[in-house]
Amino acid sequence: MFAPFSNARRVARFAWYRSGLFWRTFLLMSALTAASMGSWIGMISVFQRGAEVQKTAELVNSVVTITKAALTHSAPHLRTELLLELVSNEGIRIQAVNDTDIVEPPPSNPLMPEIAAMVRERLGKQTRFSRGVNGVPGFYISFNIDEDEYWLMLERERIAGLTRVQWLGWATLVGLLSLLGAALISSLVNLPLARLTAAARAIAKGEKPVPLPEKGSQEIIEANRSFNQMVDDLAQVEKDRAVILAGISHDLRTPLARMQLEVEMAHLPQDAREGMQSDINQMDAIIGQFLDFAKPTDASTFISVNLSELLSDLGREAGRIRDLTVQVDLMPGVHVMGNATDLRRVVNNIIENARKYGKTPGQDVTEIAIVLRVKATGHGRRAVIEICDHGVGVPDDQIAQLLKPFTRLDSARGQANGAGLGLAIVERVLARHNAELTVSNREGGGLLLQLALPLAG
């Protein structure tokens, strides 16, 4: 039965920013948004240009024409009052052109050349433009009354359209809003897939995920419903397998026990009795291997295990075996999350595998070294167990075969009894513990197995 999975919802919530699909969707939507904005700005610029030029030119022409007519037809003693009224009410200043005036060039607006051409067409080619006279900023247009030349100053705000800085500001604001919208849409689109991925990873670790929500589009509803049904079916399969395994253990080991008793009671030669007892023990060991391989590791039983003490106990037990020599070098106080019984079975299987196939050349004993350290790995700091022997090792091209179920190398055939499940059981249990197993040949001869387990807490 799968253990309760309490972290699936949290993993699904934060998995979106690690998802390659999220970033692909986000980048595609961002590129589409950028292209749309570019096209929109280009169209606005093209269609607005002519209207903006004509509007500004007509404003300048009207202001200059009306102001010139007002000054020309007003009584001389009223012109001062008229100029004050233009300044206070309309923001229009009139001043005479002097030879000593410091005149700045026209505004650097991209529309200025076209505006100047249209204004000069109405007011005359002698019309001049400036963005400042004598250090006073503004939009200046020159005009003549009789033989006198004057400057008419308009406030820049009256003729200025959106500047480049303003365009850039608006484009940046719209772009940021578009990117936020793209991120939100991408996360919403990818959230069901992130939940499904988190749930699948939970199943791979032997945990039972929370049911996926059966809502959203029809395709998502069907996929989540099918996945939830699959999870329920797998849970039922686990229950059925546990019942079957219990029955196999009882049905096979009971007759084996009777056979063992009959061999003990029968009047047989010593050689025949020992041979039959060896065969019975071999069958019992093979049954035990099958049961260990098929038995699921229940994540709900995981607790903080003092790995240092566990390995120390196993080292002492293995050292009592007649044809084994065990050396241990353990870092104290190393704790991992796991099932103590399963971890003990893992290490025992490795030691037994070494005892059978890793005898030191020229000797009748197997020399085993067990080392425990905390090391930094690609998955963070982990407890790393190294178990090695001083045997002949395994050909490099056959190391991968060691972890396959029901596989025994040719060099091992006939040397010991078993079903070829020892290291397969080790790898299966470690996978349930979110741990890694690395098998390699040791420098100087022999086989080296490295087990990297997550630290507790």
Secondary structure, 3 states (H helix, E strand, C coil): CCEECCCHHHHHHHCHHHCHHHHHHHHHHHHHHHHHHHHHHHHHHHHHHHHHHHHHHHHHHHHHHHHHHHHHHCCHHHHHHHHHHHHHHHCCEEEECCCCCCECCCCCCCCHHHHHHHHHHHHCCCCCEEEEECCEEEEEEEEEECCEEEEEEECHHHCCCCCHHHHHHHHHHHHHHHHHHHHHHHHHHHHHHHHHHHHHHHHHCCEECCCCCCCCCHHHHHHHHHHHHHHHHHHHHHHHHHHHHHHHHHHHHHHHHHHHHHHHHCCCCHHHHHHHHHHHHHHHHHHHHHHHHHCCCCHHHCEEEEHHHHHHHHHHHHHCCCCEEEEEEECCCCEEEECHHHHHHHHHHHHHHHHHHCCCCCCCCEEEEEEEEEEEECCEEEEEEEEEECCCCCCHHHHHHHHCCCCCCHHHCCCCCCCCCHHHHHHHHHHHCCCEEEEEECCCCCEEEEEEEEECC
